[in-house]
Amino acid sequence: MSLFLFCSVLTRSERATSVSYGHRVGNNFAAFLFEQARYSEAYVELQSVVADTGYAGRAEAYENFGLTSLELKNTVGASEAFLRATYLEPSLVQSSLELCILGIERGEWPEARAWFERYLNARSDAGSAGTVVHSDRALQAGHDLASEAGDNDAAATWQRLLDTRIATRNLN
């Protein structure tokens, strides 16, 4: 039986007591629930995972917890989860980007700018700056930050990248 099937047939208490798989299974199961748009269930599963201070994948679990919180429209909980994720693992790209976007939404421009710089640095440090394209959300954040700062050239560049991405996607 594959790990995926094993995760989906165990009850929550059976998964919690599994010595072999522990919270890694819980995190994977929560990711499965998230993909199925079962956000409330994923949220509950992730609460258990992040509570284990000995779990090696806790930073990534907090990032997943933050993404799940966003889907549940809990921006305060999402922000707290992303902050914890970046505290545990400063190089997490997605958490830095999400904190930037949350800062923009709150109108906290200096904080948002700092998180965007951290996002860009984390991408660079991970070696993905030249090989992995920015998400639409990252391109929009770059545009918004440049516009707010009055940097029309940078804003136009970010917007051109976003427009190209959207046009390319519409062709497919």
ABEGO torsion letter per residue (X at the ends): XBAAAAAAABBAAAAAABAAAEAAAAAAAAAAAAAAGBAAAAAAAAAAAAABAABAAAAAAAAAAAAAAAAAGBAAAAAAAAAAAAAABAABAAAAAAAAAAAAAAGBAAAAAAAAAAAAAAAAAAGAAAABBBBAAAAAAAAAAAAAAGBAAAAAAAAAAAAAAAAAAAAX
